[in-house]
Every structure is written in structure tokens, then in C-alpha cells.
Amino acid sequence: MLNDSVFEFLTQLRENNNREWFQANKKKYDKAKKDFELFIELSIEQIKIIDPEVSGINAKDCLFRIFRDVRFSEDKRPYKTNFGAFIAKNGRKSRYGGYYIHIEPDECFLGGGCYMPASNVLKAIRTEIYHHPNEFKSIIESSEFKRHFPEMYGDKLKTAPRGFPKDFDHIDLLNYKHYAVGKSVSNEIVCSNKFVEEIDKTFKALYPLNKFLNEIVQDL
């Protein structure tokens, strides 16, 4: 179960997103971060049972920094108002498909896959789908997958990607910019014993997509 300190800190940070408040409440941040890190350690062990490829990593390999890069952003708030972790082979910077846990009051979600893949990875995924569209469709159109993820994440290209025929029968499958999915989870579930079960059910449904993607990525 996720410790209450995580939600309490993030709720307060949303209302006080400035360096002065953060420094004055550094102990609260340290406690919340430690509790989230412990939760992710336990989640890694849970996910290993679903996907044995997730191995040789710890929570620190998966956690994202809370500090925002504001150099090129009009939004100058210094801190993210969430804790996030991408659990995948090689950790958060991995090119492999993985499992994402996002904790933010009223905006929690679970997701994964390949988000913002590098151009060579994206082309390789599209190529594999081009040659095996029915295999990919059987994954994303399965009842269990759609129960958790009704649609793929993000915008799509308006025309066929370069190098692929426009008249391909399944061109819509190649137009995704990300091969990633996500689903919202209520505060009530996240802050209860049910969250562990929700993670288990959600990531079991996600596993076939990651398996498909990672068989492509490992050959690059």
C-alpha cells in the first residue's frame, strides 16, 4: 500500500510550487520520496512475476526526478507535482517497452509501452507491424487489453509514415507516434490495499504489448 506521506506532500506541493517552500519542507519531501521508492521496489518484484525481462534494476534506476527543466518552458514552476517511475529492462532511460506508475492527486495513472521512441526504434516497430498486422491487432484488440486500454496513447500522423505505402490496409496501425497506453486510477484505489491488485491486473494486460515491442527492440 502506498504511504499517505506521498499524497500529502504532493498535495501541498501543488499549492506551494516554489523553492522557498520546498526547502522549508525538505524533510517531508525526503520522507515521501523514500516511501515512494519503497513502493516501487515492491512493485518491481511484483512486475518481475509478470515479465521476467524486468530484472537487474532497483527503484533508483526507475524513478524520475521531481525537478523540472524550465530552460525552454514558459511554465517556470520548479517542481513536478507527481512522482513517476518507469519500470523496464535497463530502467527509466530504457528504449525497451515497460511499465509506468504515475502518482499525482486526482491524476494518477498506470501505463507503459514505448513512449517517444527514438526514430530507429519507431521505424522498426512500424516495419514489424507492417509485416505482421494481424499479430499486433490480436494484442491491442483483445478483450482483456481493451478492458484496461481502450485506445493507444497520443496523436497520430495524418498520412502514412515515410517509407510505407499509403494504400496499406492497416495504415492506421503505423501512424502512431508512440506505442504506449495509459489508464486513470482513482485516488481511492491508489490509497488503498486495492492498488497492488490494480497494478497486477493492469500490467498483466499490458505484458503482451511489451513482449511484442521488446522482441523488436532487442534486435536493434
trRosetta pair geometry for C-beta under 8 A, 3 or more apart (Angstrom, degrees):
i j d omega theta_ij theta_ji phi_ij phi_ji
1 191 7.8 45 -173 -178 97 37
1 192 7.0 -76 -131 154 109 19
1 193 5.3 -50 -80 -91 113 59
1 195 6.7 112 -125 40 56 115
1 196 7.2 -72 -67 -28 51 109
2 6 5.7 -67 170 37 107 142
2 7 7.5 94 124 -30 119 99
2 35 7.5 92 -169 145 63 107
2 36 7.5 20 -146 -104 99 65
2 39 5.3 26 -106 -108 73 153
2 103 6.9 169 -147 -117 154 143
2 190 6.0 -19 31 165 144 78
2 191 6.4 -82 69 -106 106 46
2 195 6.2 -16 -7 68 104 166
3 6 5.7 110 75 -11 77 95
3 32 7.8 -159 89 -127 113 54
3 35 3.8 -80 41 -170 138 139
3 36 7.9 -109 41 -54 100 51
3 38 7.8 51 -14 62 122 121
3 39 7.3 -137 2 -50 84 117
4 7 6.0 -60 -160 42 51 105
4 8 5.8 49 148 -23 80 112
4 191 7.0 55 -99 -146 72 108
5 8 5.6 -59 -142 41 31 114
5 9 6.1 30 162 -19 67 108
5 28 7.3 -161 -168 -163 99 73
5 31 5.1 -93 178 126 150 106
5 32 4.8 -149 134 -90 94 70
5 35 5.1 124 62 6 118 157
6 9 6.3 -60 -151 35 23 105
6 10 6.4 13 158 -10 61 112
6 32 4.9 127 -102 -157 48 92
6 35 5.5 -132 -50 93 96 119
6 36 5.2 111 -108 -66 126 97
6 39 7.7 -27 -48 -2 153 147
6 83 6.4 -73 -158 13 112 143
6 103 6.0 -15 154 143 130 149
7 10 6.0 -62 -144 42 29 106
7 11 6.1 32 158 -23 66 109
7 103 7.6 -103 -77 172 70 111
7 105 5.8 100 -153 -78 86 100
7 187 7.3 92 -130 -152 137 102
7 190 7.7 131 -75 112 121 118
7 191 6.2 -10 -33 -88 154 117
8 11 6.0 -57 -148 34 25 112
8 12 6.6 19 157 -12 61 109
8 28 7.7 -105 109 -167 102 117
8 32 7.4 -145 65 -90 81 119
9 12 5.9 -63 -152 40 30 107
9 13 6.1 31 154 -23 68 109
9 25 7.6 163 -137 147 91 125
9 28 5.0 165 -106 149 106 102
9 29 6.1 139 -163 -92 139 48
9 31 7.5 170 -57 74 137 90
9 32 3.8 -78 16 -55 153 156
10 13 5.5 -51 -141 36 33 114
10 14 6.5 44 156 -29 63 98
10 32 7.2 165 -33 -174 78 151
10 81 5.8 104 -167 178 89 69
10 82 6.6 50 -140 -101 134 34
10 83 7.0 -105 -74 -13 129 90
10 103 7.0 -160 -35 127 163 92
10 104 6.3 -144 172 -129 145 52
10 105 5.7 167 106 -15 113 99
11 14 6.0 -48 -156 22 29 114
11 15 7.3 13 152 -4 59 105
11 105 5.1 59 -81 -28 85 158
12 15 6.1 -66 -159 43 37 103
12 16 6.0 -17 160 25 73 116
12 25 7.1 -136 121 -177 137 169
12 28 7.4 -18 64 137 146 154
13 16 6.2 -84 -133 63 29 79
13 17 6.0 65 166 -86 71 73
13 21 7.8 160 -120 113 56 122
13 22 7.3 50 -124 -93 97 88
13 29 7.9 84 -76 -92 126 98
13 79 6.1 -86 -177 105 123 139
13 81 5.6 178 104 -123 107 77
14 17 6.7 -6 -143 -47 21 107
14 81 4.7 68 -87 -144 82 137
14 105 7.0 -92 -22 47 147 120
16 21 3.8 -128 158 155 119 172
16 22 7.7 173 123 -50 98 63
16 25 7.8 83 99 9 142 143
17 21 7.7 -41 -47 56 7 130
17 77 4.5 4 137 -156 134 113
17 78 6.8 173 166 42 83 70
17 79 5.5 -145 -148 51 89 97
17 81 6.8 -62 -88 -72 125 103
18 21 5.2 84 64 14 84 101
18 22 6.9 -155 93 -9 40 94
18 77 7.9 -85 -73 -140 54 71
18 78 6.9 86 -135 19 31 114
19 22 5.5 -59 -143 39 33 114
19 23 6.1 31 162 -19 69 106
19 78 5.6 39 -61 26 86 164
20 23 6.2 -58 -149 36 25 106
20 24 6.4 19 155 -14 61 111
21 24 5.7 -62 -148 41 31 110
21 25 6.0 -1 161 7 69 115
22 25 6.3 -77 -144 54 24 90
22 26 6.9 62 151 -76 62 69
22 29 6.7 39 -162 -48 81 145
22 78 7.3 -98 -9 86 152 125
22 79 6.3 151 -88 -41 141 145
23 26 5.7 -4 -155 -46 36 108
25 28 4.4 -28 174 31 94 121
25 29 6.3 103 118 -23 82 91
26 29 5.5 -54 -151 37 38 114
26 30 6.2 40 152 -21 70 104
27 30 5.6 -50 -145 36 33 113
27 31 6.4 34 155 -19 64 105
28 31 5.8 -55 -149 36 30 111
28 32 6.3 27 155 -16 65 109
29 32 5.8 -59 -145 40 30 108
29 33 6.0 28 158 -18 67 110
29 66 7.5 -137 -158 53 118 167
30 33 5.9 -54 -142 38 27 110
30 34 6.2 28 157 -20 62 109
31 34 5.9 -57 -149 36 27 111
31 35 6.4 24 155 -17 63 108
32 35 5.8 -57 -148 38 30 110
32 36 6.3 28 155 -17 66 107
32 83 7.5 -154 146 -53 103 139
33 36 5.8 -55 -145 39 30 109
33 37 6.1 35 154 -23 65 108
33 63 8.0 82 -161 -170 92 155
33 66 7.5 -97 -91 -28 116 132
33 83 7.3 176 -110 -112 61 129
34 37 5.6 -53 -146 35 29 115
34 38 6.5 32 153 -20 63 103
35 38 5.7 -51 -150 33 32 112
35 39 6.6 35 150 -20 63 104
36 39 5.5 -53 -151 35 35 114
36 40 6.4 33 152 -18 67 104
36 63 7.4 106 118 -116 111 125
36 83 4.6 -75 -146 162 162 161
36 85 7.7 174 158 -34 104 122
36 103 6.7 -144 -123 40 120 150
37 40 5.8 -54 -149 36 32 109
37 41 6.6 40 150 -24 63 100
37 59 4.5 123 -164 128 74 148
37 60 7.0 22 -143 -65 119 67
37 63 6.4 -40 -100 -57 84 146
38 41 5.5 -47 -151 28 35 116
38 42 6.7 31 152 -13 64 103
38 59 7.5 -60 -62 -46 17 167
39 42 5.9 -58 -155 39 33 109
39 43 6.2 34 147 -22 67 108
40 43 5.1 -51 -141 38 38 115
40 44 6.3 48 154 -28 66 96
40 59 4.0 114 91 -126 113 105
40 62 5.9 -165 173 80 136 129
40 63 6.5 -173 23 -67 172 94
40 85 4.7 167 -118 -93 136 177
40 87 7.1 -173 -165 -73 96 115
40 101 6.9 -169 -103 55 90 140
41 44 5.9 -47 -153 25 29 113
41 45 7.1 26 150 -13 59 102
41 58 6.6 -2 -109 -163 90 79
41 59 4.6 -62 -59 -40 75 119
42 45 5.8 -54 -157 35 37 111
42 46 6.5 39 146 -21 66 106
43 46 5.2 -53 -149 36 38 116
43 47 6.1 34 154 -18 70 106
43 85 7.6 123 72 89 142 141
43 87 6.6 -134 118 -56 108 158
43 101 6.3 -31 -178 -34 170 155
43 199 6.3 -95 -133 180 103 159
44 47 5.8 -56 -144 39 29 107
44 48 6.4 42 153 -31 63 101
44 54 6.7 -149 -158 147 76 119
44 57 6.5 -140 -143 90 138 93
44 58 7.1 -131 13 -136 173 33
44 59 6.7 -130 -22 -69 131 68
44 62 7.2 -171 -78 -13 116 153
44 87 5.7 -161 -99 -141 76 129
45 48 5.7 -43 -149 22 31 118
45 49 7.6 37 152 -22 56 96
46 49 6.3 -56 -173 22 35 111
46 50 7.4 21 141 -7 64 106
46 196 6.9 -146 -107 -159 156 90
46 199 6.4 55 119 112 148 126
46 200 6.4 -97 176 -83 119 86
47 50 5.4 -58 -157 40 48 110
47 51 5.9 -22 164 39 83 98
47 54 5.2 -19 118 74 109 161
47 87 5.5 116 41 125 167 142
47 99 5.5 -154 -127 39 144 157
47 199 7.9 -79 -67 157 88 111
47 203 5.9 -76 -115 155 91 159
48 51 7.0 -82 -127 71 24 58
48 52 6.3 52 -174 -113 69 44
48 54 5.4 -125 -90 84 62 97
48 55 6.3 86 -125 -82 110 76
50 200 7.4 180 -60 -146 127 63
50 203 5.4 111 93 121 174 106
50 204 5.5 -126 -129 -87 123 66
50 207 5.4 -137 163 -76 105 134
51 54 4.9 68 96 -3 102 106
51 99 7.6 172 25 -29 143 124
51 203 7.6 -97 -10 161 113 110
51 207 5.5 -166 -69 -126 102 103
51 210 6.4 -18 -113 95 148 139
51 211 7.5 -149 -122 -66 104 87
52 55 6.6 3 172 -40 59 119
53 89 5.2 -54 151 -58 94 123
53 96 7.6 -144 139 179 129 150
53 214 6.3 106 133 151 171 162
54 57 6.9 -68 -177 33 73 120
54 87 6.0 35 -148 152 136 94
54 88 6.5 -91 -107 -135 95 23
54 89 6.1 -118 -100 -59 47 65
54 98 7.2 107 -97 -134 112 92
54 99 7.4 -22 -85 14 150 116
55 89 7.3 6 36 -109 62 83
56 89 7.8 43 54 -143 104 70
57 61 4.3 -117 -159 71 97 148
57 62 6.3 87 154 -45 128 101
57 87 7.3 164 95 -150 141 71
57 88 8.0 67 -13 75 167 35
57 89 7.5 -167 -28 -132 128 28
57 90 7.2 -117 -76 -48 123 3
57 91 5.1 169 -134 -70 130 80
58 61 5.5 108 55 3 57 102
58 62 7.7 -138 106 1 35 97
59 62 5.8 -75 -155 43 38 106
59 63 5.9 36 159 -32 78 108
59 85 6.9 -48 -155 -130 76 144
60 63 6.2 -45 -130 24 32 110
61 90 7.7 -143 174 159 126 31
61 91 3.3 -109 161 -102 97 128
61 92 6.7 176 146 -3 56 82
62 85 4.3 49 133 -169 105 97
62 86 5.7 -155 -161 66 81 47
62 87 5.0 10 -133 -86 146 62
62 88 7.7 137 -115 20 99 62
62 91 5.4 -131 -72 -145 56 75
62 92 5.1 128 -148 -51 36 91
63 83 7.4 -35 -146 -171 101 91
63 84 7.4 130 -152 87 55 49
63 85 5.0 -35 -92 -98 54 93
63 92 6.9 -88 52 -46 19 142
64 80 7.6 14 115 27 115 165
64 83 7.8 160 57 -167 87 47
64 84 4.6 2 29 75 125 98
64 85 6.9 -152 -2 -84 79 40
64 86 7.3 65 -45 -3 102 94
64 92 6.1 167 -69 -155 74 154
65 80 8.0 126 110 9 58 125
66 79 5.4 4 149 -155 95 94
66 80 5.2 -131 -157 46 57 96
66 83 7.1 -33 -87 -96 101 68
67 78 6.7 -34 -144 165 74 81
67 79 6.4 -50 -106 -107 42 64
67 80 7.6 -35 13 -1 7 89
68 73 7.4 -63 155 42 117 156
68 75 7.8 -67 156 109 155 102
68 77 6.5 59 29 95 154 73
68 78 6.0 180 41 -180 99 28
68 79 6.1 -170 -8 -107 98 9
68 80 5.6 138 -64 -49 93 72
69 72 7.6 7 133 28 98 82
69 73 7.3 117 105 -8 64 121
70 73 5.0 -90 -145 53 55 109
70 75 6.9 -116 -127 96 97 61
70 76 5.0 84 -171 -131 142 54
70 77 7.4 176 -92 58 130 38
70 78 6.7 -70 -23 -103 138 51
73 76 7.0 168 96 -73 93 47
80 84 7.7 -64 142 2 154 109
81 104 5.9 81 112 -139 81 108
82 102 5.8 -3 176 -171 139 84
82 103 6.0 154 -164 79 82 51
82 104 3.6 -45 -97 -70 103 109
82 107 7.2 -82 -86 88 125 111
83 102 7.8 163 86 -154 49 41
83 103 4.7 -5 58 58 92 109
83 104 7.7 176 25 -62 54 68
84 100 6.8 -6 -169 -170 100 96
84 101 6.9 169 -149 88 53 55
84 102 4.9 -1 -108 -108 96 71
84 103 7.2 -167 -75 24 50 67
85 92 7.0 -101 -157 -84 52 111
85 100 7.1 168 87 -148 47 53
85 101 5.1 0 55 53 93 97
86 91 7.4 85 88 165 89 48
86 92 4.3 108 53 -124 106 70
86 94 7.4 -157 125 36 117 98
86 98 5.3 88 173 91 85 136
86 99 7.4 149 -159 75 50 40
86 100 5.1 -17 -103 -98 72 83
86 112 7.8 136 -143 -116 80 80
87 98 5.5 -177 85 175 44 115
87 99 4.6 -26 63 66 100 94
87 100 7.5 -177 18 -79 73 32
87 101 7.2 34 -9 -3 111 102
88 91 6.8 -26 65 75 74 3
88 92 7.6 118 34 -90 99 25
88 94 4.3 -143 101 63 119 146
88 96 4.8 174 170 86 119 101
88 97 6.7 -169 -126 109 127 27
88 98 2.4 -87 -70 -78 107 134
88 99 6.8 160 -65 18 74 62
88 112 7.9 152 -71 -150 107 108
89 94 5.7 135 82 -142 59 152
89 96 4.6 21 53 44 101 164
89 98 7.2 -155 15 -85 59 106
89 214 7.3 97 17 -138 133 132
90 93 7.0 -81 134 75 100 74
90 94 3.9 131 76 -95 101 104
90 95 7.9 5 69 21 142 63
90 96 6.5 122 32 13 107 117
91 94 5.7 147 64 -32 42 101
94 98 6.2 92 72 -36 130 133
95 114 7.5 20 176 -132 59 109
95 117 6.7 79 -160 -140 85 84
95 118 6.3 -39 -124 8 121 111
95 121 5.5 -153 -177 -81 117 150
95 217 5.7 177 116 -154 98 127
95 220 7.8 -78 115 64 146 141
96 114 7.8 -112 157 -91 22 94
96 210 7.8 55 161 -166 88 97
96 213 7.5 126 -167 116 57 104
96 214 5.2 35 -153 -113 98 101
96 217 5.3 171 -103 99 63 157
96 218 7.7 37 -102 -61 106 78
97 112 6.5 83 175 156 83 95
97 113 5.1 -36 -143 -153 107 34
97 114 4.9 -69 -87 -49 81 80
97 179 7.4 -60 -96 101 118 106
97 209 6.8 -142 178 122 155 82
97 210 3.9 -165 113 -131 122 76
97 213 3.8 86 -30 82 137 137
97 214 5.3 -110 35 -51 99 89
97 217 7.1 -179 -9 -9 80 142
98 112 5.4 -121 102 -149 44 108
98 113 7.9 -70 44 23 41 11
98 210 6.7 95 -78 -128 19 132
99 110 7.7 -15 -174 -171 86 92
99 111 7.9 163 -157 96 47 34
99 112 4.4 -34 -106 -85 38 143
99 203 5.2 18 -126 -122 135 120
99 206 6.6 126 -104 95 90 148
99 210 7.5 -38 -53 -68 79 154
100 110 6.9 153 85 -163 66 45
100 111 4.7 -16 60 72 112 78
100 112 5.0 174 5 -78 81 65
100 115 7.7 21 -42 -10 149 138
100 182 7.4 -41 73 -102 123 99
101 110 6.1 -9 -106 -111 61 76
101 199 7.2 -4 -97 -115 117 118
102 107 7.5 -61 131 125 115 82
102 108 6.1 167 98 -152 75 49
102 109 4.9 6 57 55 119 74
102 110 7.4 -161 25 -76 81 32
102 111 7.3 10 -2 19 116 101
102 182 8.0 7 15 -146 134 124
103 108 5.6 4 -124 -115 45 100
103 190 6.7 143 -125 -167 90 139
104 107 4.2 -27 94 72 113 99
104 108 6.0 177 46 -72 59 55
105 108 7.6 10 -98 -39 15 93
105 187 6.3 29 -147 -102 66 121
106 187 6.3 -17 -71 -50 47 117
107 184 7.6 -78 -153 -130 41 100
108 184 7.0 98 81 -163 60 64
108 185 4.7 -63 109 69 107 90
108 186 7.4 6 54 103 116 6
108 187 6.7 137 4 -82 126 51
108 190 4.8 -46 163 -64 178 149
109 182 5.0 40 154 177 134 108
109 183 6.0 170 -156 84 93 34
109 184 5.0 -53 -95 -101 96 42
109 185 5.9 153 -109 8 35 83
110 182 7.0 167 89 -151 37 66
110 183 5.8 -14 61 58 82 87
110 185 5.9 57 -10 -29 96 127
110 198 7.2 -179 -18 136 150 100
110 199 6.4 -174 -113 -111 146 65
110 202 4.7 56 109 134 147 160
110 203 7.3 -98 172 -54 129 83
111 149 8.0 105 -125 -100 79 118
111 153 7.0 55 -160 -58 139 144
111 180 6.4 54 160 171 116 95
111 181 5.5 -161 -149 100 91 53
111 182 3.1 -32 -83 -98 135 76
111 183 6.7 156 -76 12 79 59
111 206 7.8 146 -167 -106 34 145
112 180 6.7 -141 121 -146 24 83
112 181 6.8 -9 57 56 56 79
112 182 7.9 133 2 -83 42 66
112 203 7.2 63 0 -118 148 84
112 206 5.1 75 57 179 124 148
112 209 7.8 141 100 85 98 120
112 210 6.4 -24 135 -69 125 119
113 153 7.4 173 54 19 138 119
113 178 7.2 103 108 156 121 91
113 179 5.1 -134 170 119 121 66
113 180 3.7 -177 75 -109 117 51
113 181 5.5 95 -16 9 134 74
113 206 7.2 -118 -50 -163 79 107
113 209 5.7 -39 -98 131 99 128
113 210 6.6 -132 -99 -79 48 75
113 213 6.5 128 -155 -28 70 161
114 117 4.4 19 159 -62 120 115
114 121 6.7 -149 -169 143 146 128
114 122 7.9 -176 127 -85 133 68
114 125 6.9 -149 53 -69 153 155
114 178 6.6 -164 101 -166 67 71
114 179 4.7 29 51 62 99 93
114 180 6.0 -128 68 -60 36 88
114 213 5.4 -171 -24 -166 116 146
114 217 7.6 169 -88 -64 134 131
115 153 7.2 -25 -105 86 96 142
115 154 8.0 140 -135 -34 83 141
115 178 5.0 12 -129 -151 52 130
115 180 4.1 33 -75 -61 79 159
116 177 8.0 3 -98 142 51 93
116 178 6.2 -20 -43 -98 43 107
117 121 3.9 -117 173 96 115 121
117 122 4.6 153 87 -60 112 80
117 125 6.8 84 70 -6 169 137
117 178 7.1 142 -2 -127 85 60
117 179 7.0 8 -16 23 132 95
118 121 4.7 87 57 9 78 107
118 122 6.9 -150 91 -8 36 89
119 122 5.7 -54 -143 37 30 112
119 123 6.3 30 158 -19 65 106
120 123 5.8 -51 -145 36 31 111
120 124 6.4 33 154 -20 63 107
120 220 6.4 125 131 -155 113 133
121 124 5.7 -57 -150 36 30 112
121 125 6.4 31 153 -20 65 105
121 216 7.8 109 -159 119 72 110
121 217 6.1 15 -136 -109 106 91
121 220 6.5 -57 -94 -55 71 170
122 125 5.8 -53 -149 34 31 111
122 126 6.4 28 155 -16 64 107
122 177 7.7 -19 -136 -162 139 44
122 179 8.0 168 -122 -11 71 104
123 126 5.8 -56 -148 39 31 111
123 127 6.2 35 153 -24 66 107
123 161 7.9 -165 -108 143 71 140
123 163 7.4 27 -142 61 110 150
124 127 5.6 -52 -146 34 30 114
124 128 6.5 30 155 -19 63 104
124 216 5.2 150 135 169 108 112
124 217 7.4 131 95 -86 140 47
124 219 7.8 179 -168 76 139 98
124 220 5.8 -92 -53 -80 168 116
125 128 5.9 -56 -151 35 30 109
125 129 6.4 26 153 -14 65 108
125 179 5.6 -129 174 -21 155 150
125 213 6.4 -3 -113 -129 116 82
125 216 5.6 118 -91 114 62 164
126 129 5.7 -58 -147 40 32 110
126 130 6.1 41 151 -28 66 105
126 161 6.0 -52 -151 55 165 151
126 164 6.7 -96 155 -56 123 144
126 174 4.7 74 -149 -144 102 91
127 130 5.5 -49 -149 29 31 117
127 131 6.7 17 157 -8 63 106
128 131 6.1 -64 -152 42 30 102
128 132 6.1 -28 167 34 68 108
128 136 7.8 122 117 -60 89 121
128 212 7.9 161 127 171 138 90
128 216 5.0 -100 -26 -99 156 126
129 132 6.6 -83 -130 66 25 69
129 133 5.9 59 171 -97 70 62
129 136 4.7 12 -125 -32 91 161
129 170 7.5 -128 153 116 98 126
129 173 5.2 -149 164 134 133 117
129 174 6.1 178 90 -83 126 76
130 133 7.0 5 -136 -57 16 93
130 164 6.1 -137 -98 -126 137 117
130 168 6.8 -60 -135 -146 91 152
130 170 8.0 179 -117 75 46 107
130 174 6.3 41 -71 -84 90 128
132 135 4.2 -11 158 26 110 122
132 136 6.3 117 108 -19 83 90
133 136 5.8 -61 -153 40 36 108
133 137 6.0 34 154 -20 72 110
133 169 7.5 -178 69 81 171 96
133 170 4.1 129 -148 42 148 165
133 173 5.9 143 -137 47 98 160
134 137 5.5 -52 -141 40 33 112
134 138 6.2 41 157 -28 65 102
135 138 5.9 -52 -152 28 28 113
135 139 7.2 27 150 -18 59 102
135 212 7.2 161 137 -124 105 123
136 139 5.8 -57 -162 30 37 111
136 140 6.5 6 158 3 72 109
136 173 6.1 111 104 -169 139 139
136 212 6.6 125 -106 -178 72 154
137 140 6.3 -68 -138 50 33 92
137 141 5.2 4 173 4 73 125
137 170 7.3 -104 -55 -135 122 140
137 173 7.1 -79 -68 -90 87 142
138 141 6.6 -60 -117 52 18 95
138 142 6.4 44 164 -56 55 95
139 142 6.2 -42 -160 -7 22 113
139 145 6.3 96 160 -59 57 162
139 208 4.8 -163 -135 126 104 117
139 209 5.5 137 158 -79 131 68
139 212 5.8 -75 -55 -27 166 148
140 145 5.8 -129 -137 129 30 150
140 146 7.6 82 164 -66 53 84
140 149 7.7 -76 -146 101 78 116
140 152 6.9 -17 -146 -59 140 99
140 209 6.8 70 -75 -92 81 112
141 145 7.3 32 37 66 10 125
141 146 6.6 16 -151 -47 33 123
142 145 4.5 85 62 9 92 106
142 146 6.7 -177 82 -5 45 89
142 208 7.4 46 16 58 149 157
143 146 6.0 -62 -141 44 28 105
143 147 6.2 42 155 -35 63 103
144 147 5.7 -46 -151 20 29 118
144 148 7.4 6 158 1 58 103
144 204 7.9 -68 165 113 131 93
144 205 5.0 -153 145 -118 92 97
145 148 6.6 -78 -166 46 32 94
145 149 5.8 -46 170 52 73 101
145 205 5.3 156 -100 179 47 97
145 206 7.7 112 -126 -85 84 38
145 208 7.0 -82 -75 55 121 121
145 209 7.1 112 -130 -39 129 111
146 149 6.6 -82 -114 74 29 57
146 150 5.6 57 -164 -110 76 48
147 205 6.8 -122 62 -119 96 152
148 181 7.8 83 115 140 93 134
148 183 5.4 -95 177 -37 74 156
148 201 7.3 174 -80 130 130 89
148 202 5.3 149 -147 -128 143 71
148 205 4.5 130 18 87 142 158
148 206 7.3 -88 101 -51 145 81
149 152 7.6 48 160 -84 115 39
149 181 3.9 8 -141 -177 142 141
149 182 7.4 98 -116 37 101 19
149 183 6.0 -109 -82 -51 66 107
149 205 7.1 168 3 128 101 123
149 206 7.3 90 -23 -90 138 83
151 181 7.8 169 98 -124 37 95
152 176 5.5 -50 130 -113 151 137
152 178 7.4 175 164 89 103 79
152 179 6.9 -53 -149 -137 127 45
152 180 7.1 99 -169 65 81 40
152 181 6.0 -82 -127 -82 48 83
153 178 5.5 -42 86 89 98 126
153 180 4.4 -43 42 93 130 85
153 181 5.4 -174 -28 -101 100 28
153 182 5.5 63 -87 5 128 96
154 176 7.0 92 77 -161 104 84
154 177 5.5 -100 129 61 131 101
154 178 4.5 77 28 29 150 117
154 180 6.9 56 -4 58 119 102
155 177 5.8 21 78 11 78 131
156 172 7.4 1 -171 -158 155 70
156 175 4.2 54 -178 126 105 106
156 176 5.6 -47 -110 -91 88 43
156 177 6.7 -162 -110 -13 33 84
157 160 7.4 71 111 -148 132 4
157 161 5.8 141 20 -69 169 76
157 175 4.2 -129 50 -156 88 86
157 176 7.9 -64 5 -5 85 9
157 177 6.8 128 -40 -60 79 86
158 175 7.7 125 -31 -157 10 131
159 166 6.9 -34 -173 -115 88 109
159 175 7.9 166 84 -116 18 115
160 164 5.0 -136 174 87 111 95
160 165 6.8 -84 -169 110 165 22
160 166 4.4 -139 -6 -98 139 63
160 168 7.0 117 -120 22 130 110
160 171 5.3 -69 -96 -154 96 124
160 174 6.8 25 -146 91 74 127
160 175 7.2 -89 -112 -81 37 94
161 164 5.3 48 67 22 80 120
161 174 5.7 -120 15 146 113 105
161 175 6.7 -177 -33 -103 92 50
164 168 6.1 -40 164 -14 100 145
164 171 7.2 148 130 -127 122 88
164 174 5.5 -125 133 155 172 162
165 168 4.9 124 77 -43 89 89
165 171 7.9 -109 94 -89 63 112
166 171 6.6 27 -162 -109 39 155
167 171 7.7 -165 133 -46 4 131
168 171 4.5 123 71 -68 95 84
168 174 7.0 38 84 4 147 139
170 173 4.6 -2 155 13 102 120
170 174 7.3 105 114 -16 78 92
171 174 5.6 -61 -159 37 48 109
171 175 6.5 54 148 -36 75 106
172 175 5.7 -51 -147 20 36 118
173 176 7.4 -31 -178 -7 37 106
176 179 5.8 99 111 -78 140 64
179 209 7.4 -170 157 178 100 111
179 213 6.0 166 108 -98 136 127
181 206 6.8 -159 63 -115 123 101
181 209 7.1 76 3 67 126 173
183 202 6.5 -143 49 -133 131 124
185 189 5.3 -103 178 77 95 127
185 190 5.6 111 121 -57 113 96
185 195 7.4 87 164 -125 142 87
185 198 6.1 107 -130 151 130 151
186 189 4.9 94 61 8 85 98
186 190 6.9 -151 96 -4 45 89
187 190 5.7 -62 -146 41 31 111
187 191 5.9 11 164 -4 70 115
188 191 6.4 -68 -143 46 22 97
188 192 6.2 12 159 -17 61 123
189 192 5.8 -74 -145 40 28 109
189 194 5.0 -81 -146 92 78 116
189 195 5.6 127 149 -81 74 73
189 198 5.6 66 167 -39 129 155
190 195 5.1 71 -131 -98 33 130
191 195 7.5 103 1 -41 15 131
192 195 6.1 141 67 -22 60 88
193 196 6.7 -36 -179 20 56 107
193 197 7.8 49 135 -5 69 106
194 197 5.4 -59 -162 44 54 113
194 198 5.9 59 142 -28 80 104
195 198 5.3 -52 -146 35 35 115
195 199 6.4 40 154 -21 66 101
196 199 5.8 -50 -151 32 31 113
196 200 6.6 33 150 -20 62 106
197 200 5.5 -53 -150 34 34 115
197 201 6.4 28 156 -14 67 106
198 201 6.1 -55 -144 40 30 106
198 202 6.0 26 159 -17 65 114
199 202 6.0 -62 -141 41 25 109
199 203 5.9 8 169 -6 65 116
200 203 6.6 -66 -139 43 18 98
200 204 6.3 22 160 -22 59 110
201 204 5.9 -56 -148 33 25 112
201 205 6.7 23 155 -15 61 107
202 205 6.0 -63 -160 36 30 109
202 206 6.4 23 148 -17 66 112
203 206 5.1 -50 -139 40 42 115
203 207 6.4 68 155 -48 65 87
204 207 5.8 -29 -153 -2 32 120
205 208 7.8 -53 177 19 36 97
206 209 5.7 -63 -170 40 57 111
206 210 6.1 48 142 -17 86 108
207 210 5.7 -62 -146 42 35 108
207 211 6.0 38 158 -24 71 106
208 211 5.5 -51 -144 34 32 115
208 212 6.5 36 156 -20 64 103
209 212 5.7 -55 -153 34 32 112
209 213 6.3 25 153 -14 66 109
210 213 5.6 -56 -142 41 34 109
210 214 5.7 25 162 -17 69 114
211 214 6.1 -59 -136 41 24 105
211 215 6.5 30 160 -24 60 105
212 215 6.3 -59 -156 28 24 110
212 216 7.3 18 149 -13 58 106
213 216 5.9 -65 -166 35 37 110
213 217 6.2 28 148 -18 74 110
214 217 5.2 -48 -135 39 43 112
214 218 6.0 46 164 -27 70 103
215 218 6.3 -45 -139 29 25 111
215 219 7.4 20 159 -14 53 108
216 219 6.5 -75 -169 34 31 105
216 220 7.4 36 145 -35 66 102
217 220 5.8 -48 -161 10 43 117
